[in-house]
């Protein structure tokens, strides 16, 4: 029996996350969710379906 991962990859769940963010009323705590806000602003899905996830260090070097 194959065991499921506890945290599925973002690539596997991008459609679900995008649908929730677009269609469900939500509130993101600006003080308590800085890593999430950063990822939502700077992560990018590439045409091949992989995730390009920026880091603060990468952004500062550009």
MDTraj code that builds the backbone (N, CA, C; nanometers):
import mdtraj as md
import numpy as np

residues = "UNK UNK UNK UNK UNK UNK UNK UNK UNK UNK UNK UNK UNK UNK UNK UNK UNK UNK UNK UNK UNK UNK UNK UNK UNK UNK UNK UNK UNK UNK UNK UNK UNK UNK UNK UNK UNK UNK UNK UNK UNK UNK UNK UNK UNK UNK UNK UNK UNK UNK UNK UNK UNK UNK UNK UNK UNK UNK UNK UNK UNK UNK".split()
xyz = np.array([
    [0.0835, -0.1170, 0.0000],
    [0.0000, 0.0000, 0.0000],
    [0.0889, 0.1245, 0.0000],
    [0.0583, 0.2181, -0.0917],
    [0.1358, 0.3415, -0.0998],
    [0.0834, 0.4422, 0.0023],
    [0.1749, 0.5026, 0.0740],
    [0.1389, 0.6005, 0.1759],
    [0.1392, 0.7401, 0.1143],
    [0.0347, 0.8174, 0.1399],
    [0.0259, 0.9524, 0.0872],
    [0.1176, 1.0468, 0.1632],
    [0.1697, 1.1454, 0.0924],
    [0.2538, 1.2469, 0.1564],
    [0.1656, 1.3353, 0.2435],
    [0.2187, 1.3824, 0.3542],
    [0.1401, 1.4682, 0.4424],
    [0.1200, 1.6068, 0.3823],
    [0.2146, 1.6535, 0.3023],
    [0.2041, 1.7836, 0.2376],
    [0.2246, 1.7668, 0.0878],
    [0.1148, 1.7557, 0.0123],
    [0.1282, 1.7406, -0.1334],
    [0.1988, 1.8623, -0.1934],
    [0.2644, 1.8413, -0.3060],
    [0.3374, 1.9508, -0.3702],
    [0.2410, 2.0567, -0.4213],
    [0.2903, 2.1782, -0.4317],
    [0.2089, 2.2880, -0.4820],
    [0.1665, 2.2603, -0.6254],
    [0.2566, 2.2005, -0.7040],
    [0.2238, 2.1699, -0.8424],
    [0.0982, 2.0833, -0.8536],
    [0.0825, 1.9873, -0.7627],
    [-0.0319, 1.8965, -0.7663],
    [-0.1623, 1.9656, -0.7277],
    [-0.1549, 2.0753, -0.6559],
    [-0.2753, 2.1386, -0.6035],
    [-0.3005, 2.2795, -0.6547],
    [-0.2308, 2.3223, -0.7599],
    [-0.2423, 2.4602, -0.8051],
    [-0.3837, 2.4973, -0.8465],
    [-0.4550, 2.4095, -0.9128],
    [-0.5903, 2.4410, -0.9582],
    [-0.6828, 2.4599, -0.8386],
    [-0.6733, 2.3741, -0.7402],
    [-0.7573, 2.3846, -0.6216],
    [-0.7285, 2.5130, -0.5451],
    [-0.6035, 2.5438, -0.5243],
    [-0.5673, 2.6653, -0.4504],
    [-0.6165, 2.7890, -0.5238],
    [-0.5940, 2.7940, -0.6552],
    [-0.6399, 2.9092, -0.7323],
    [-0.7915, 2.9234, -0.7262],
    [-0.8641, 2.8132, -0.7325],
    [-1.0102, 2.8188, -0.7261],
    [-1.0576, 2.8693, -0.5902],
    [-0.9954, 2.8232, -0.4844],
    [-1.0330, 2.8684, -0.3501],
    [-1.0060, 3.0174, -0.3355],
    [-0.8881, 3.0621, -0.3793],
    [-0.8550, 3.2042, -0.3666],
    [-0.9489, 3.2922, -0.4494],
    [-0.9961, 3.2406, -0.5621],
    [-1.0826, 3.3206, -0.6492],
    [-1.2289, 3.3183, -0.6073],
    [-1.2778, 3.2052, -0.5548],
    [-1.4222, 3.1884, -0.5350],
    [-1.4683, 3.1832, -0.3900],
    [-1.3769, 3.1752, -0.2957],
    [-1.4146, 3.1640, -0.1548],
    [-1.3707, 3.2910, -0.0829],
    [-1.4614, 3.3494, -0.0057],
    [-1.4219, 3.4654, 0.0732],
    [-1.3147, 3.4230, 0.1722],
    [-1.2078, 3.4988, 0.1760],
    [-1.0968, 3.4643, 0.2640],
    [-1.0321, 3.5916, 0.3163],
    [-0.9621, 3.5764, 0.4253],
    [-0.8890, 3.6867, 0.4863],
    [-0.7537, 3.6321, 0.5305],
    [-0.6483, 3.6943, 0.4842],
    [-0.5135, 3.6502, 0.5192],
    [-0.4559, 3.7505, 0.6184],
    [-0.4158, 3.7021, 0.7325],
    [-0.3612, 3.7865, 0.8397],
    [-0.2286, 3.8479, 0.7940],
    [-0.2239, 3.9804, 0.7737],
    [-0.1016, 4.0422, 0.7228],
    [0.0163, 4.0348, 0.8201],
    [-0.0115, 4.0183, 0.9480],
    [0.0973, 4.0098, 1.0461],
    [0.1418, 3.8662, 1.0712],
    [0.0492, 3.7722, 1.0643],
    [0.0820, 3.6345, 1.0999],
    [0.1069, 3.5420, 0.9830],
    [0.0937, 3.5931, 0.8610],
    [0.1076, 3.5045, 0.7451],
    [0.2035, 3.5611, 0.6406],
    [0.3101, 3.6248, 0.6851],
    [0.4047, 3.6848, 0.5911],
    [0.4656, 3.5842, 0.4926],
    [0.5044, 3.4637, 0.5340],
    [0.5577, 3.3681, 0.4353],
    [0.4550, 3.3313, 0.3279],
    [0.3297, 3.3131, 0.3673],
    [0.2243, 3.2819, 0.2711],
    [0.2048, 3.3981, 0.1747],
    [0.1983, 3.5195, 0.2262],
    [0.1797, 3.6373, 0.1413],
    [0.2958, 3.6497, 0.0430],
    [0.4175, 3.6283, 0.0903],
    [0.5349, 3.6336, 0.0032],
    [0.5226, 3.5317, -0.1098],
    [0.4864, 3.4076, -0.0757],
    [0.4720, 3.3032, -0.1774],
    [0.3622, 3.3376, -0.2771],
    [0.2496, 3.3908, -0.2299],
    [0.1408, 3.4261, -0.3201],
    [0.1822, 3.5380, -0.4162],
    [0.2665, 3.6279, -0.3704],
    [0.3093, 3.7388, -0.4552],
    [0.4216, 3.7016, -0.5510],
    [0.5125, 3.6128, -0.5099],
    [0.6335, 3.5916, -0.5888],
    [0.6506, 3.4518, -0.6477],
    [0.5675, 3.3561, -0.6130],
    [0.5781, 3.2239, -0.6750],
    [0.5167, 3.2313, -0.8146],
    [0.5734, 3.1546, -0.9068],
    [0.5278, 3.1576, -1.0451],
    [0.5208, 3.0152, -1.0986],
    [0.4101, 2.9832, -1.1664],
    [0.3963, 2.8534, -1.2292],
    [0.4519, 2.8630, -1.3715],
    [0.5471, 2.7798, -1.4038],
    [0.6091, 2.7800, -1.5356],
    [0.5243, 2.6997, -1.6343],
    [0.5415, 2.7229, -1.7652],
    [0.4606, 2.6515, -1.8655],
    [0.4680, 2.4991, -1.8563],
    [0.5793, 2.4459, -1.8064],
    [0.5909, 2.2998, -1.7951],
    [0.5253, 2.2446, -1.6687],
    [0.4604, 2.3331, -1.5895],
    [0.3896, 2.2892, -1.4697],
    [0.4722, 2.2891, -1.3432],
    [0.5992, 2.3258, -1.3530],
    [0.6828, 2.3309, -1.2336],
    [0.6706, 2.4683, -1.1681],
    [0.7102, 2.4748, -1.0449],
    [0.6978, 2.5964, -0.9666],
    [0.8318, 2.6686, -0.9583],
    [0.8307, 2.7972, -0.9888],
    [0.9483, 2.8823, -0.9693],
    [0.9190, 2.9645, -0.8453],
    [0.9850, 2.9302, -0.7360],
    [0.9593, 2.9942, -0.6071],
    [1.0774, 3.0831, -0.5721],
    [1.0519, 3.2132, -0.5682],
    [1.1555, 3.3103, -0.5349],
    [1.1819, 3.3088, -0.3846],
    [1.3012, 3.3520, -0.3486],
    [1.3335, 3.3753, -0.2080],
    [1.3680, 3.5228, -0.1920],
    [1.3658, 3.5719, -0.0706],
    [1.4007, 3.7114, -0.0447],
    [1.5418, 3.7371, -0.0963],
    [1.6324, 3.6453, -0.0710],
    [1.7720, 3.6610, -0.1148],
    [1.7788, 3.6728, -0.2673],
    [1.7029, 3.5908, -0.3396],
    [1.7027, 3.5967, -0.4848],
    [1.6496, 3.7317, -0.5337],
    [1.5456, 3.7818, -0.4710],
    [1.4878, 3.9096, -0.5115],
    [1.5832, 4.0259, -0.4849],
    [1.6552, 4.0197, -0.3741],
    [1.7477, 4.1270, -0.3404],
    [1.8691, 4.1313, -0.4319],
    [1.9048, 4.0165, -0.4893],
    [2.0204, 4.0101, -0.5797],
    [1.9889, 4.0579, -0.7205],
    [1.8617, 4.0788, -0.7518],
    [1.8234, 4.1242, -0.8868],
    [1.8242, 4.2740, -0.8975],
])
top = md.Topology()
chain = top.add_chain()
for i, resn in enumerate(residues, 1):
    res = top.add_residue(resn, chain, resSeq=i)
    for name in ("N", "CA", "C"):
        top.add_atom(name, md.element.get_by_symbol(name[0]), res)
traj = md.Trajectory(xyz[None], top)
